[in-house]
Amino acid sequence: MVDAIENIKPICEVEKVGVAGTIYDVPGIVARDRQQTLAIRWILEAAFKRRISYRISLEKCSFA
């Protein structure tokens, strides 16, 4: 699990910065805590989506 988190940690992200009424996307480095939080969140979201699609496919098989 630790390797999975290390593999998907983001290094940089885009922040929106407003200058003189115009909004620019500026890349910035992600803090370590945020890297880990995002990685875990993405893993959980992927697992949840996979579980839902698995349930849907089972329902199709049982009613067909």
Distance bins in CASP14 RR format, pairs under 12 A and 6 or more apart:
PFRMAT RR
TARGET T0000
AUTHOR 0000-0000-0000
RMODE 2
METHOD distances of the structure
MODEL  1
1 7 0 0 0 0 0 1 0 0 0 0 0
1 8 0 0 0 0 0 1 0 0 0 0 0
1 36 0 0 0 0 0 1 0 0 0 0 0
1 39 0 0 0 0 0 1 0 0 0 0 0
1 40 0 0 0 0 1 0 0 0 0 0 0
1 43 0 0 0 0 1 0 0 0 0 0 0
1 44 0 0 0 0 0 1 0 0 0 0 0
1 47 0 0 0 0 0 1 0 0 0 0 0
2 8 0 0 0 0 0 1 0 0 0 0 0
2 9 0 0 0 0 0 1 0 0 0 0 0
2 36 0 0 0 0 0 1 0 0 0 0 0
2 39 0 0 0 0 0 1 0 0 0 0 0
2 40 0 0 0 0 0 1 0 0 0 0 0
2 43 0 0 0 0 0 1 0 0 0 0 0
3 9 0 0 0 0 0 1 0 0 0 0 0
3 39 0 0 0 0 0 1 0 0 0 0 0
3 43 0 0 0 0 0 1 0 0 0 0 0
4 36 0 0 0 0 0 1 0 0 0 0 0
4 39 1 0 0 1 0 0 0 0 0 0 0
4 40 0 0 0 0 1 0 0 0 0 0 0
4 42 0 0 0 0 1 0 0 0 0 0 0
4 43 1 0 0 1 0 0 0 0 0 0 0
4 44 0 0 0 0 0 1 0 0 0 0 0
4 46 0 0 0 0 0 1 0 0 0 0 0
4 47 0 0 0 0 0 1 0 0 0 0 0
5 32 0 0 0 0 0 1 0 0 0 0 0
5 35 0 0 0 0 1 0 0 0 0 0 0
5 36 1 0 0 1 0 0 0 0 0 0 0
5 37 0 0 0 0 0 1 0 0 0 0 0
5 38 0 0 0 0 1 0 0 0 0 0 0
5 39 1 0 1 0 0 0 0 0 0 0 0
5 40 1 0 0 1 0 0 0 0 0 0 0
5 41 0 0 0 0 0 1 0 0 0 0 0
5 42 0 0 0 0 1 0 0 0 0 0 0
5 43 1 0 0 1 0 0 0 0 0 0 0
5 44 0 0 0 0 0 1 0 0 0 0 0
6 32 0 0 0 0 0 1 0 0 0 0 0
6 35 0 0 0 0 1 0 0 0 0 0 0
6 36 0 0 0 0 1 0 0 0 0 0 0
6 39 0 0 0 0 1 0 0 0 0 0 0
6 40 0 0 0 0 0 1 0 0 0 0 0
6 43 0 0 0 0 0 1 0 0 0 0 0
7 35 0 0 0 0 0 1 0 0 0 0 0
7 39 0 0 0 0 1 0 0 0 0 0 0
7 42 0 0 0 0 0 1 0 0 0 0 0
7 43 0 0 0 0 0 1 0 0 0 0 0
8 35 0 0 0 0 1 0 0 0 0 0 0
8 36 0 0 0 0 0 1 0 0 0 0 0
8 37 0 0 0 0 0 1 0 0 0 0 0
8 38 0 0 0 0 1 0 0 0 0 0 0
8 39 1 0 1 0 0 0 0 0 0 0 0
8 40 0 0 0 0 1 0 0 0 0 0 0
8 41 0 0 0 0 0 1 0 0 0 0 0
8 42 1 0 0 1 0 0 0 0 0 0 0
8 43 1 0 0 1 0 0 0 0 0 0 0
8 44 0 0 0 0 0 1 0 0 0 0 0
8 45 0 0 0 0 0 1 0 0 0 0 0
8 46 0 0 0 0 1 0 0 0 0 0 0
9 29 0 0 0 0 0 1 0 0 0 0 0
9 30 1 0 0 1 0 0 0 0 0 0 0
9 31 0 0 0 0 0 1 0 0 0 0 0
9 32 0 0 0 0 1 0 0 0 0 0 0
9 33 0 0 0 0 0 1 0 0 0 0 0
9 34 0 0 0 0 1 0 0 0 0 0 0
9 35 1 0 1 0 0 0 0 0 0 0 0
9 36 1 0 0 1 0 0 0 0 0 0 0
9 37 0 0 0 0 1 0 0 0 0 0 0
9 38 1 0 0 1 0 0 0 0 0 0 0
9 39 1 0 1 0 0 0 0 0 0 0 0
9 40 0 0 0 0 1 0 0 0 0 0 0
9 41 0 0 0 0 0 1 0 0 0 0 0
9 42 0 0 0 0 1 0 0 0 0 0 0
9 43 0 0 0 0 0 1 0 0 0 0 0
10 27 0 0 0 0 0 1 0 0 0 0 0
10 28 0 0 0 0 0 1 0 0 0 0 0
10 29 0 0 0 0 1 0 0 0 0 0 0
10 30 1 0 1 0 0 0 0 0 0 0 0
10 31 0 0 0 0 0 1 0 0 0 0 0
10 32 0 0 0 0 0 1 0 0 0 0 0
10 34 0 0 0 0 1 0 0 0 0 0 0
10 35 1 0 1 0 0 0 0 0 0 0 0
10 36 0 0 0 0 0 1 0 0 0 0 0
10 37 0 0 0 0 0 1 0 0 0 0 0
10 38 1 0 1 0 0 0 0 0 0 0 0
10 39 1 0 0 1 0 0 0 0 0 0 0
10 41 0 0 0 0 0 1 0 0 0 0 0
10 42 0 0 0 0 1 0 0 0 0 0 0
11 27 0 0 0 0 1 0 0 0 0 0 0
11 28 0 0 0 0 1 0 0 0 0 0 0
11 29 1 0 0 1 0 0 0 0 0 0 0
11 30 1 0 0 1 0 0 0 0 0 0 0
11 31 0 0 0 0 0 1 0 0 0 0 0
11 32 0 0 0 0 0 1 0 0 0 0 0
11 34 0 0 0 0 0 1 0 0 0 0 0
11 35 1 0 0 1 0 0 0 0 0 0 0
11 38 0 0 0 0 0 1 0 0 0 0 0
11 39 0 0 0 0 0 1 0 0 0 0 0
12 25 0 0 0 0 0 1 0 0 0 0 0
12 26 0 0 0 0 0 1 0 0 0 0 0
12 27 1 0 1 0 0 0 0 0 0 0 0
12 28 1 0 1 0 0 0 0 0 0 0 0
12 29 1 0 1 0 0 0 0 0 0 0 0
12 30 1 0 0 1 0 0 0 0 0 0 0
12 31 0 0 0 0 0 1 0 0 0 0 0
12 34 0 0 0 0 0 1 0 0 0 0 0
12 35 0 0 0 0 1 0 0 0 0 0 0
12 38 0 0 0 0 0 1 0 0 0 0 0
13 25 0 0 0 0 1 0 0 0 0 0 0
13 26 0 0 0 0 1 0 0 0 0 0 0
13 27 1 0 0 1 0 0 0 0 0 0 0
13 28 1 0 0 1 0 0 0 0 0 0 0
13 29 0 0 0 0 1 0 0 0 0 0 0
13 30 1 0 1 0 0 0 0 0 0 0 0
13 31 0 0 0 0 0 1 0 0 0 0 0
13 34 0 0 0 0 1 0 0 0 0 0 0
13 35 0 0 0 0 1 0 0 0 0 0 0
13 37 0 0 0 0 0 1 0 0 0 0 0
13 38 0 0 0 0 1 0 0 0 0 0 0
14 23 0 0 0 0 0 1 0 0 0 0 0
14 24 0 0 0 0 1 0 0 0 0 0 0
14 25 1 0 1 0 0 0 0 0 0 0 0
14 26 1 0 0 1 0 0 0 0 0 0 0
14 27 1 0 1 0 0 0 0 0 0 0 0
14 28 1 0 0 1 0 0 0 0 0 0 0
14 29 0 0 0 0 0 1 0 0 0 0 0
14 30 0 0 0 0 0 1 0 0 0 0 0
15 23 0 0 0 0 0 1 0 0 0 0 0
15 24 0 0 0 0 1 0 0 0 0 0 0
15 25 1 0 0 1 0 0 0 0 0 0 0
15 26 1 0 1 0 0 0 0 0 0 0 0
15 27 1 0 0 1 0 0 0 0 0 0 0
15 28 1 0 0 1 0 0 0 0 0 0 0
15 29 0 0 0 0 0 1 0 0 0 0 0
15 30 0 0 0 0 0 1 0 0 0 0 0
15 34 0 0 0 0 0 1 0 0 0 0 0
16 22 0 0 0 0 0 1 0 0 0 0 0
16 23 1 0 1 0 0 0 0 0 0 0 0
16 24 1 0 0 1 0 0 0 0 0 0 0
16 25 1 0 0 1 0 0 0 0 0 0 0
16 26 1 0 0 1 0 0 0 0 0 0 0
16 27 0 0 0 0 0 1 0 0 0 0 0
16 28 0 0 0 0 0 1 0 0 0 0 0
17 23 1 0 0 1 0 0 0 0 0 0 0
17 24 1 0 1 0 0 0 0 0 0 0 0
17 25 1 0 0 1 0 0 0 0 0 0 0
17 26 1 0 1 0 0 0 0 0 0 0 0
17 27 0 0 0 0 0 1 0 0 0 0 0
17 28 0 0 0 0 0 1 0 0 0 0 0
18 24 1 0 0 1 0 0 0 0 0 0 0
18 25 0 0 0 0 0 1 0 0 0 0 0
18 26 0 0 0 0 1 0 0 0 0 0 0
19 25 0 0 0 0 0 1 0 0 0 0 0
19 26 0 0 0 0 1 0 0 0 0 0 0
28 34 0 0 0 0 0 1 0 0 0 0 0
29 35 0 0 0 0 1 0 0 0 0 0 0
30 36 0 0 0 0 1 0 0 0 0 0 0
30 37 0 0 0 0 1 0 0 0 0 0 0
30 38 1 0 0 1 0 0 0 0 0 0 0
30 39 0 0 0 0 0 1 0 0 0 0 0
31 37 0 0 0 0 1 0 0 0 0 0 0
31 38 0 0 0 0 0 1 0 0 0 0 0
32 38 0 0 0 0 0 1 0 0 0 0 0
32 39 0 0 0 0 0 1 0 0 0 0 0
33 39 0 0 0 0 0 1 0 0 0 0 0
33 40 0 0 0 0 0 1 0 0 0 0 0
34 40 0 0 0 0 0 1 0 0 0 0 0
34 41 0 0 0 0 0 1 0 0 0 0 0
35 41 0 0 0 0 0 1 0 0 0 0 0
35 42 0 0 0 0 0 1 0 0 0 0 0
36 42 0 0 0 0 0 1 0 0 0 0 0
36 43 0 0 0 0 0 1 0 0 0 0 0
37 43 0 0 0 0 0 1 0 0 0 0 0
37 44 0 0 0 0 0 1 0 0 0 0 0
38 44 0 0 0 0 0 1 0 0 0 0 0
38 45 0 0 0 0 0 1 0 0 0 0 0
39 45 0 0 0 0 0 1 0 0 0 0 0
39 46 0 0 0 0 0 1 0 0 0 0 0
40 46 0 0 0 0 0 1 0 0 0 0 0
40 47 0 0 0 0 0 1 0 0 0 0 0
41 47 0 0 0 0 0 1 0 0 0 0 0
41 48 0 0 0 0 0 1 0 0 0 0 0
42 48 0 0 0 0 0 1 0 0 0 0 0
42 49 0 0 0 0 0 1 0 0 0 0 0
43 49 0 0 0 0 0 1 0 0 0 0 0
43 50 0 0 0 0 0 1 0 0 0 0 0
44 50 0 0 0 0 0 1 0 0 0 0 0
44 51 0 0 0 0 0 1 0 0 0 0 0
45 51 0 0 0 0 0 1 0 0 0 0 0
45 52 0 0 0 0 0 1 0 0 0 0 0
46 52 0 0 0 0 0 1 0 0 0 0 0
46 53 0 0 0 0 0 1 0 0 0 0 0
47 53 0 0 0 0 0 1 0 0 0 0 0
47 54 0 0 0 0 0 1 0 0 0 0 0
48 54 0 0 0 0 0 1 0 0 0 0 0
48 55 0 0 0 0 0 1 0 0 0 0 0
49 55 0 0 0 0 0 1 0 0 0 0 0
49 56 0 0 0 0 0 1 0 0 0 0 0
50 56 0 0 0 0 0 1 0 0 0 0 0
50 57 0 0 0 0 0 1 0 0 0 0 0
51 57 0 0 0 0 0 1 0 0 0 0 0
51 58 0 0 0 0 0 1 0 0 0 0 0
52 58 0 0 0 0 0 1 0 0 0 0 0
52 59 0 0 0 0 0 1 0 0 0 0 0
53 59 0 0 0 0 0 1 0 0 0 0 0
53 60 0 0 0 0 0 1 0 0 0 0 0
54 60 0 0 0 0 0 1 0 0 0 0 0
54 61 0 0 0 0 0 1 0 0 0 0 0
55 61 0 0 0 0 0 1 0 0 0 0 0
55 62 0 0 0 0 0 1 0 0 0 0 0
56 62 0 0 0 0 0 1 0 0 0 0 0
56 63 0 0 0 0 0 1 0 0 0 0 0
57 63 0 0 0 0 0 1 0 0 0 0 0
57 64 0 0 0 0 0 1 0 0 0 0 0
58 64 0 0 0 0 0 1 0 0 0 0 0
END
